[in-house]
Amino acid sequence: MLKFFQIEGRFPRHPGELPSVAVDFVARQLGVPAAGSEVTGRAVERFRAPICDVLGFRVFSRGDEDKMISCLRRPERAERGPPT
């Protein structure tokens, strides 16, 4: 899950998105069967928050929206000059 998120910027939607080589490797390391890899459900949800925390991701807030709008408007203002 961590590597997938680092590479794709999102969590997998279904087990087919995970490379079978990676699933087999992790399963061998944990001593569990590789079949039936879960990518949804409560157990998986518990891992998503720590992964996002470690990588510095968080939910986009209203304050973030205001900052983004301000940033997007800046170049437009600079090209047109000061308001009259």
C-alpha positions as CSV (number, residue, x, y, z in Angstrom):
1,M,0.0,0.0,0.0
2,L,2.8,2.5,0.9
3,K,4.8,2.0,-2.3
4,F,1.7,2.0,-4.4
5,F,0.6,5.3,-2.8
6,Q,4.1,6.8,-3.2
7,I,4.2,5.9,-6.9
8,E,0.6,6.4,-8.0
9,G,-0.5,9.2,-5.5
10,R,-3.6,7.2,-4.6
11,F,-4.6,3.9,-3.0
12,P,-5.4,0.9,-5.2
13,R,-9.1,0.4,-6.0
14,H,-8.9,-3.4,-6.6
15,P,-6.3,-6.2,-6.1
16,G,-5.6,-6.4,-9.8
17,E,-3.8,-3.0,-9.6
18,L,-1.1,-4.4,-7.3
19,P,1.8,-6.1,-9.1
20,S,1.6,-9.9,-8.4
21,V,5.4,-9.9,-7.8
22,A,5.1,-7.4,-5.0
23,V,2.1,-9.2,-3.5
24,D,4.0,-12.5,-3.5
25,F,7.1,-10.9,-2.0
26,V,5.3,-9.3,0.9
27,A,3.3,-12.5,1.5
28,R,6.5,-14.5,1.7
29,Q,8.0,-12.0,4.1
30,L,4.9,-12.2,6.3
31,G,4.5,-16.0,6.0
32,V,0.9,-15.7,4.7
33,P,-0.7,-16.8,1.5
34,A,-0.7,-14.2,-1.3
35,A,-4.2,-15.1,-2.5
36,G,-7.0,-12.8,-1.6
37,S,-5.1,-9.6,-1.2
38,E,-7.5,-7.0,0.2
39,V,-7.4,-3.4,-0.9
40,T,-10.7,-2.3,0.6
41,G,-12.5,-2.8,3.9
42,R,-12.0,-1.8,7.5
43,A,-8.6,-3.5,8.0
44,V,-7.2,-1.7,5.0
45,E,-8.7,1.7,6.0
46,R,-6.7,1.5,9.3
47,F,-3.5,1.6,7.3
48,R,-4.4,4.5,5.0
49,A,-4.3,7.3,7.7
50,P,-0.7,6.4,8.9
51,I,0.5,6.2,5.3
52,C,-0.9,9.6,4.5
53,D,0.6,11.0,7.8
54,V,4.0,9.7,7.0
55,L,3.9,11.1,3.5
56,G,2.5,14.5,4.5
57,F,-0.9,14.1,2.8
58,R,-4.1,15.5,4.4
59,V,-7.6,16.3,3.4
60,F,-8.0,19.5,1.3
61,S,-9.6,22.1,3.6
62,R,-11.5,25.3,3.0
63,G,-8.4,27.3,3.9
64,D,-6.4,25.4,1.3
65,E,-9.1,26.2,-1.2
66,D,-8.8,30.0,-0.5
67,K,-4.9,29.8,-0.8
68,M,-5.1,28.0,-4.1
69,I,-7.6,30.5,-5.5
70,S,-5.3,33.3,-4.4
71,C,-2.3,31.6,-6.0
72,L,-4.1,31.0,-9.2
73,R,-5.3,34.6,-9.5
74,R,-1.8,36.1,-8.9
75,P,-0.3,35.6,-12.3
76,E,-3.5,37.0,-13.9
77,R,-3.3,40.2,-11.9
78,A,0.4,40.6,-12.7
79,E,-0.2,40.3,-16.5
80,R,-3.1,42.9,-16.5
81,G,-1.5,45.3,-14.1
82,P,-3.1,46.9,-11.0
83,P,-6.9,47.1,-10.9
84,T,-8.4,50.5,-11.9
